[in-house]
Amino acid sequence: MKGLRVLELSEALNIDISDLLAVCAILKLKATSRLSMLSFDECKKITDYFEHKS
């Protein structure tokens, strides 16, 4: 397994998919839909982003 889909990560983090896709755009990640694959490094960047926003 290479990583998670946007949908899976949003469920794991309890975050709306549109919010997660917006963060992907901010972080310049290539995710464009709920079925886009995210590498584990990208998932880490996203979770770090949400941890620092809180």
Secondary structure, 3 states (H helix, E strand, C coil): CCEEEHHHHHHHHCCCHHHHHHHHHHCCCCCCCCCCEEEHHHHHHHHHHHHHHC
